[in-house]
Amino acid sequence: MTYRSDTYGERTADEYDALYSDFVPSDAQIRLLAGLAGDGPAVEIGSGTGRVTLPLAGHVPVLAVDASEEMTRQLAKKTGDLPITPITADAAHYVADRRVDLVCALFNTFFLLASEATQRAFLRNAARMLTDQGTLLIETFIPRPGQRLPDGPHPGVFPEQRSVVSLKRRSVDTVVLFAAENHPDAQEFHYNEIVFRHGQPVSVVPGQMRYWKPEQIDALAGEAGLLLRERWADWDRTPYEAAASAKHISLYRLAGQNL
Ligand SMILES: C[S@@+](CC[C@H](N)C(=O)[O-])C[C@H]1O[C@@H](n2cnc3c(N)ncnc32)[C@H](O)[C@@H]1O
């Protein structure tokens, strides 16, 4: 299965900044990514409307790849003089025309690639793009049923039962609900963010994830020729703890390289 514009991206683009603009990347995150990217360019897969791309481009050129034309269009409106190249392409097919020191898929984008075939193709493509000392960085939540997702100040719930509706945010004029369904056998997570704004039509933003535990991602990466180098619990490089961490930031390098 490749990218479907009716499940994510196109319909999310209009709401994305309203829903996530206060999930601001920390200086530590931007410094860490810029440090890994060397002289650049960095390849960001699933760059969206540029939440991370824009501050990162203050340090290093970015090839900003997203399957959604609307996401790419919205990013292009914001780039100004920053060294950002917005590219509409599916992660299943995209390979940069040069080798790079950093390929990254941030904020659960790896899960949002939505099918195992796309995820495997992305990992193979990342291995093809990386320099010998390069890094593939993946940031995703740990699929731990019943917990709030580590998704910034207004997280949804990853359901323990099959489905759950939780409150993401409310203000005098706006309520955002998160309606989520977990399919543990298929390791699929389907959700809608439902936005009620006083006096406006209801907006329904769908998402679909194919999720994995960290060690399962390591196995997929291994099949693509990539080896885990480091795993942290956050952007401050707090050591990852399998029993407690809510998310992981995992760094892979080409297998066979002595670093
Ligand atoms: C959670 S958003 C992350 C956006 C941004 N990186 C951030 O941190 O805010 C995931 C992005 O992945 C994109 N995406 C989904 N499937 C994709 C695919 N197959 N190839 C490339 N991008 C994809 C979506 O359009 C969306 O913009």
The ligand as a Tripos MOL2 file, in Angstrom:
@<TRIPOS>MOLECULE
LIG
   27    29     1     0     0
SMALL
NO_CHARGES

@<TRIPOS>ATOM
      1 C1          3.2050   13.5340   11.9260 C.3       1 LIG1
      2 S1          3.4930   14.3760   10.4130 S.3       1 LIG1
      3 C2          5.1010   14.9730   10.8120 C.3       1 LIG1
      4 C3          5.3410   16.3210   10.2570 C.3       1 LIG1
      5 C4          6.6370   16.9930   10.7440 C.3       1 LIG1
      6 N1          7.7960   16.1600   10.4850 N.3       1 LIG1
      7 C5          6.5580   17.3130   12.2140 C.2       1 LIG1
      8 O1          7.3810   16.8070   12.9720 O.co2     1 LIG1
      9 O2          5.6770   18.0720   12.6010 O.co2     1 LIG1
     10 C6          3.8220   13.0660    9.2420 C.3       1 LIG1
     11 C7          4.0170   13.5200    7.8040 C.3       1 LIG1
     12 O3          4.3170   12.3620    7.0130 O.3       1 LIG1
     13 C8          3.7290   12.5180    5.7300 C.3       1 LIG1
     14 N2          3.6050   11.1970    5.0980 N.ar      1 LIG1
     15 C9          2.6890   10.2330    5.3330 C.ar      1 LIG1
     16 N3          2.9060    9.1600    4.5480 N.ar      1 LIG1
     17 C10         3.9940    9.4720    3.7880 C.ar      1 LIG1
     18 C11         4.7220    8.7630    2.7800 C.ar      1 LIG1
     19 N4          4.3530    7.5320    2.3990 N.pl3     1 LIG1
     20 N5          5.7900    9.3610    2.2210 N.ar      1 LIG1
     21 C12         6.1880   10.6170    2.6110 C.ar      1 LIG1
     22 N6          5.5240   11.3320    3.5520 N.ar      1 LIG1
     23 C13         4.4430   10.7570    4.1310 C.ar      1 LIG1
     24 C14         2.3950   13.1890    6.0300 C.3       1 LIG1
     25 O4          1.8630   13.8270    4.8790 O.3       1 LIG1
     26 C15         2.7830   14.1410    7.1490 C.3       1 LIG1
     27 O5          3.0970   15.4130    6.6510 O.3       1 LIG1
@<TRIPOS>BOND
     1     1     2 1
     2     2     3 1
     3     2    10 1
     4     3     4 1
     5     4     5 1
     6     5     6 1
     7     5     7 1
     8     7     8 2
     9     7     9 1
    10    10    11 1
    11    11    12 1
    12    11    26 1
    13    12    13 1
    14    13    14 1
    15    13    24 1
    16    14    15 ar
    17    14    23 ar
    18    15    16 ar
    19    16    17 ar
    20    17    18 ar
    21    17    23 ar
    22    18    19 1
    23    18    20 ar
    24    20    21 ar
    25    21    22 ar
    26    22    23 ar
    27    24    25 1
    28    24    26 1
    29    26    27 1
@<TRIPOS>SUBSTRUCTURE
     1 LIG1         1 GROUP 0 **** ****
